[in-house]
Amino acid sequence: MTTLSIELEQDLAKGLRTAAERLEISLAEVINRFLQQGLQNELDLQEELTPTPQLMEWIKEAREEYENGELVFMEWDEALAHLDKMKEESQ
């Protein structure tokens, strides 16, 4: 067994304590189970992606077209193709 000291956001710590109480197990056990599940599921620890301003503009335009009834997609492939077309037109 290894002891690990970590800092948690207050709300997160409170939520973990609540979960431990509800499950009638120790806080350490809750954290151990969570970490074990994460390792089994190969946690994705990549940096969160942030859309570029240009992508946000295309999304805004597509949303306006959709709200005006000018744009209707049946499949994701169609939506992605439309975004590709918008990208080509902006270059």
C-alpha positions as CSV (number, residue, x, y, z in Angstrom):
1,M,0.0,0.0,0.0
2,T,1.3,3.5,-0.9
3,T,0.2,6.8,0.6
4,L,-0.5,9.6,-1.8
5,S,-1.3,13.2,-0.9
6,I,-3.3,15.2,-3.5
7,E,-5.1,18.5,-3.6
8,L,-8.7,18.4,-4.8
9,E,-11.2,21.1,-5.6
10,Q,-13.5,21.5,-2.7
11,D,-16.7,20.5,-4.6
12,L,-14.9,17.4,-5.9
13,A,-13.8,16.3,-2.5
14,K,-17.3,16.9,-1.1
15,G,-18.7,14.7,-3.9
16,L,-16.2,12.0,-3.2
17,R,-17.0,12.0,0.5
18,T,-20.7,11.9,-0.2
19,A,-20.2,8.9,-2.6
20,A,-18.2,7.1,0.1
21,E,-20.8,7.6,2.7
22,R,-23.6,6.5,0.3
23,L,-21.6,3.3,-0.6
24,E,-20.6,2.8,3.1
25,I,-16.9,2.6,2.2
26,S,-13.9,4.7,2.9
27,L,-12.9,7.7,0.8
28,A,-9.7,5.9,0.0
29,E,-11.7,3.0,-1.4
30,V,-13.8,5.3,-3.6
31,I,-10.7,6.8,-5.0
32,N,-9.0,3.4,-5.5
33,R,-12.0,2.1,-7.4
34,F,-12.2,5.2,-9.5
35,L,-8.5,5.0,-10.4
36,Q,-8.8,1.2,-11.1
37,Q,-11.7,1.8,-13.5
38,G,-9.8,4.6,-15.2
39,L,-6.8,2.3,-15.8
40,Q,-9.0,-0.5,-17.1
41,N,-10.7,1.9,-19.5
42,E,-7.5,3.5,-20.5
43,L,-8.3,7.0,-19.4
44,D,-8.0,9.6,-22.1
45,L,-5.8,12.3,-20.5
46,Q,-5.4,14.4,-23.6
47,E,-5.7,18.1,-23.4
48,E,-9.2,19.4,-24.1
49,L,-9.6,20.7,-27.6
50,T,-10.8,24.3,-28.2
51,P,-12.4,25.2,-31.5
52,T,-10.7,27.9,-33.5
53,P,-12.5,31.2,-34.1
54,Q,-13.0,30.2,-37.7
55,L,-14.7,26.9,-36.8
56,M,-16.9,28.8,-34.4
57,E,-17.9,31.2,-37.2
58,W,-18.8,28.2,-39.5
59,I,-20.8,26.6,-36.8
60,K,-22.7,29.9,-36.2
61,E,-23.3,30.2,-40.0
62,A,-24.5,26.6,-40.2
63,R,-26.8,27.1,-37.2
64,E,-28.3,30.3,-38.8
65,E,-28.9,28.4,-42.1
66,Y,-30.5,25.5,-40.2
67,E,-32.8,27.9,-38.2
68,N,-33.8,29.6,-41.5
69,G,-34.7,26.2,-43.0
70,E,-31.9,26.5,-45.5
71,L,-30.0,23.6,-44.2
72,V,-31.2,20.1,-43.3
73,F,-28.9,17.1,-42.7
74,M,-29.9,13.5,-42.6
75,E,-26.5,12.0,-41.7
76,W,-23.3,13.2,-40.0
77,D,-21.4,12.7,-43.3
78,E,-23.6,15.4,-44.9
79,A,-22.9,17.8,-42.0
80,L,-19.2,17.2,-42.2
81,A,-19.2,17.6,-46.0
82,H,-21.0,21.0,-45.6
83,L,-18.4,22.2,-43.1
84,D,-15.7,21.1,-45.6
85,K,-17.4,23.1,-48.3
86,M,-17.6,26.2,-46.0
87,K,-13.9,25.8,-45.3
88,E,-13.0,25.6,-49.0
89,E,-15.1,28.7,-49.7
90,S,-13.4,30.7,-47.0
91,Q,-9.9,30.1,-48.4
